[in-house]
Amino acid sequence: MSEQAHAVEALAAPTGARRARTLARFVPWWLSQREALIGAVALAAAALAVWVTARAGFLAYPGWLAAQKADIIVGPVFIGLYWLRRRPSSRFGLLLIVTGLVAGAPYVLQSSSDPVLFATGVLWEGAIYLSALGLILTFPSGRLDGTPERVIIATGVIVFAVNTAIVFMAPQLAGEGSISDCRVACPANGLRLVSDPALAVHLLRGVRVTIVVLALATIALIAWRLVTGSSPRRRALAIGAPVALVFLVSQAVYQGANVLEVREADFFPFARWTIVGTRSAIWYGFFLALIAAELFAGRVLRRVVVESLRRPTPRELQEMLREPLGDPALRLAFRAEAAGTWVDADGDALESPHPASGQVLTKVERDGRAAAAIVHDRQLAEEPELLQAAGAIALLAQENAELDAGWQASLRDLQDSRSRIVAASEVERRRLERDLHDGAQQRLVALRIRLAVAGEQTRADPLVRTRLRELEGDLDAAIEELRDLAHGIYPSLLAERGLLPALRTVALRGPRAVEVNGHRIGRYPAEIESAVYYCCLEAIQNATKHAGSAARIVARLSAGPDELRLEVSDDGLGFDVAAILGGVGLRNMADRLNAVHGRLTIVSSPGKGTTIRGVVPLAA
Amino acid sequence: MSATGSGAGARLRVLIVDDQPVFRRVARELLRVRGYEVVGEVDCADCVVDAVERLAPDAVLLDIRLGDESGYAVARALARCDPAPSVLLVSCTDPGDADERARATGACGFLLKGRLAAADLGRFWPAPHDGA
């Protein structure tokens, strides 16, 4: 990605950026330029530290020390880079990187045999402790949130300053018998400005006392946070704090023992090695806490996603998120599309959290626009991955619900529209039949009567009479055709008497004998009777046409409390349903039934007859 | 309009009930030719019983479809009149069950309007010129 980004830049500024582009080719796609640079610097510094330390003849444990010096640079830097990636808005990542590069890298100076460099290295070791303290106090947010933290750090800075002063006046700097111990004798103190051993001893004593106080204060602070913090904070401290606590305790005990001039021989090395060991491990504890937070967010996500398949309401969703996030006062809010304002889970307008309430509003973005918001405890901001997971779920669940409702509404609209069309078509048919009846049919009938009367009254010759009778015949035919047409358009018998009488008439009038059976068939809404009637009609006509002359055709109607059933079956020729399925007639039947929420089934195979079944639900 | 009742030589008095003016005109002409006396025309279902009480016809020519109203209901009402006229039901179309319904309502029969001229009305009504 960085390669592509730089390719674009190169096109824009051809000359200057070309060199950057060339270098960028060596950076793998999953690192940014900055990350690669910082990582490379750290690795280089670590390599240097290992090389110098391993060759330092005066050191007692060159191998261990080399490893530790490399680790003190590389550990915080790479953990810091990872932290920056995962929680870009947190300053903690930056603090870790600074610890590694600024406090850790110069530690290599202590492996030099040059007195000045050696002394500078010893002096700078204090910075490592100061950084460690800073990291412990600001974990996990990267900020000094309260006065106690600021006081402790300020005191720590003073201790560092005093320690520096001690270096300036100590006659000799010795390793304290742990990892940085010298084999025979350490290099001389090149920074000694004044030689005042007594003052140095007094200052050292004061420093030790202050360190004990600071350590105890920090332990108390961590304990208090553990007790009063929200779930996310307690989770983070539970994993990140133990190593730091061991470090602090061992510091307090060691410095305290020195002040009290305790003389136990084997106790001191144990304490020193513990301090040295834990001070390198502190950031790994923090790293594990970050991993644990991500894993926890993942678990929460998984659980809540599964539960959100049940289509929770915004209220239920809010409840669902409160427990895993450990925030019983958590609130969800969504943007109301129409008005553009924020609406909470109960549908009311969102009230922004009061600054003093300890709650904060975080927005969840989608396509660059804020689509949802979470009002949560301030401490939850320390776990942005959890918030993001919760926000994403809330957004998805809500969108799902909206889509669902929208789809249902569309479906209802569609069905309503269909019903309206069917109803309108019914009205239209009735009107047409009425017009035919009141208009053309009446006139023809009247004409017929008049013709008959005229024929009776005329004294014309037989030829004219014959002609008149022919006219009467033609007119009768026209009247009958018009009658059939009107009946086909809308059978008034259906409206007046219902399904069975209408179908029985059809059966009687048709060219073939058709049996019509009905069981408890009453009256139903006009569109249902119409749909069932025409469906049966079409089915009977199909059977008459295609079942063969030997077939017996039976139409059966039955009604239950919730549905009306029709069945037209014949034992005739049958047909291949798959082949005819798209046929207009069959589709017509299916459409008619579908329009009144009914279903059509066709069962047929060549040689085995045909059964057409329809079911129409009756409204409660 | 003569209000005479039965009597030898009196013509059978018929009331025409249909909402179509075209048919009423033609029916009047046909009945006159056949020898009946048309005493009145009614075009709405509600006015029939009144007209029958006022005019006392011997027979009624009744369309089974009077606008939105049912002629069968009118026929039932007429059957309750005293004296009840002979009701002949007619229609442009044949609903298929007209015969049985005609009998059910107390009418004397059903005819398609198209067959009116060819039919022998005497089958349903007393012949014209007969006493009641």
Interface residues (C-beta under 8 A of the other chain):
Chain A: H437 D438 Q441 Q442 R443 L444 V445 A446 R448 I449 R450 L451 A452 V453 E456 Q457 L475 D476 I479 E480 R483 A486 H487 S492 L493 E496 R497 P501 R504 T505 L508 R509
Chain B: Q20 V22 F23 R25 V26 A27 E29 L30 V33 R65 S70 C92 T93 D94 P95 G96 D97 K113 G114 L116 A117 A118
